[in-house]
Amino acid sequence: MTAARTTASLHGPQLGLRERKKLKTRIAIREATYRLIEEQGYDATTVEQIADAADVSASTVFRYFPTKEDIVLTDEYDPLLEDELRARPADEPIVESLRHVLRSAVGLGSTEEPEILRLRTRLMIEVPAVRSRLLQSMSVTSQMLCRVVAERSGRDPGDLEVRVFAMSLIAALTETTAYWAEHGHRDDLRELVDRAMDMLTTGFGTGAREV
């Protein structure tokens, strides 16, 4: 979710030398991309420019990121998200587990790399190609959430109910991020995440107008 989390993972004891080198390359490519986009805009930034700024070849960029949009959207938090969800108490509602994990992740991003987090979310709503790629990438996150939800509920990951619930979580988080960016990042993102999770569990609440 955040560049800050990615950087911190460089020093984790679980990574070998080869993995650390690969991670450093990924980070160098992303940092070069962010810097160029800030300077000249998304559309004007080419993969060749990114490769030159990161001191790698264009083929290396494509080996790590299939498209330019993936450089913006991909980070190393995705696999960690599944691990951290599994580490939560087994009897905890999945929405509460996700709330806890996301609040921790958002806290890291907003305190250590706030500019990058804002840039990424702004690109998600302003650049059609990034938005489109985001929608395509949801299937991977959905599969991960389906596995976790299935384990918690005793169901099969392919059950309709499991798939609908997992996609509702992803849609809630996507719209929360879009709302945050559309309103100039003025709100506290952690509070918005809480509101989204509350909406999933309680709806509009007692006495609210039907919509």
Residue pairs with C-beta under 8 A, 6 or more apart in sequence:
1 75
1 77
1 78
1 81
1 102
1 105
1 106
1 109
2 75
2 77
2 105
2 106
2 108
2 109
2 112
2 113
2 116
2 117
3 27
3 30
3 31
3 34
3 75
3 109
3 113
3 116
3 117
4 108
4 109
4 111
4 112
4 113
4 116
5 75
5 76
5 77
5 80
5 105
5 108
5 109
6 23
6 26
6 27
6 30
6 75
6 76
6 77
7 27
7 112
7 113
8 108
9 15
9 23
9 76
9 80
10 20
10 23
10 24
10 27
15 23
22 64
23 76
25 54
25 56
25 60
25 64
26 64
26 65
26 76
28 54
28 55
28 56
29 50
29 51
29 54
29 56
29 60
29 61
29 64
29 65
29 71
30 71
30 75
31 54
32 50
32 53
32 54
33 45
33 50
33 68
33 71
33 72
34 116
34 119
35 53
36 45
36 49
36 50
36 53
37 45
37 119
37 123
38 119
42 123
42 126
42 127
42 130
43 127
45 68
47 58
47 61
47 62
47 68
48 58
50 61
50 68
50 71
51 57
51 58
51 60
51 61
54 61
61 71
65 71
65 74
67 133
68 129
69 127
69 129
69 130
69 132
69 133
69 134
70 133
70 137
72 120
72 123
72 124
72 130
73 120
73 124
73 130
73 133
73 134
73 137
74 137
77 105
78 140
78 141
78 144
81 101
81 105
81 141
81 144
82 144
82 147
82 148
84 101
84 104
85 94
85 97
85 98
85 101
85 148
86 148
86 151
88 97
88 100
88 101
89 97
90 152
93 201
94 148
94 149
94 152
94 165
94 169
95 169
95 197
95 200
95 201
96 197
97 148
98 169
98 197
99 193
99 194
99 197
102 173
102 193
103 190
103 193
103 194
106 189
106 190
106 193
107 190
109 116
109 117
110 117
110 189
110 190
118 181
118 185
121 177
121 178
121 180
121 181
121 185
122 181
122 185
123 130
124 130
124 131
124 134
124 177
124 178
124 181
125 131
125 178
125 181
125 182
134 174
138 167
138 170
138 174
141 170
142 163
142 166
142 167
142 170
143 157
145 166
145 169
145 170
146 157
146 158
146 162
146 163
146 166
147 157
149 155
149 157
149 162
149 165
149 166
150 156
150 157
150 159
150 162
153 162
155 161
155 162
156 162
168 200
169 200
172 196
172 197
172 199
172 200
173 193
173 196
175 196
176 189
176 192
176 193
176 195
176 196
179 187
179 192
180 187
180 189
180 192
204 210
204 211
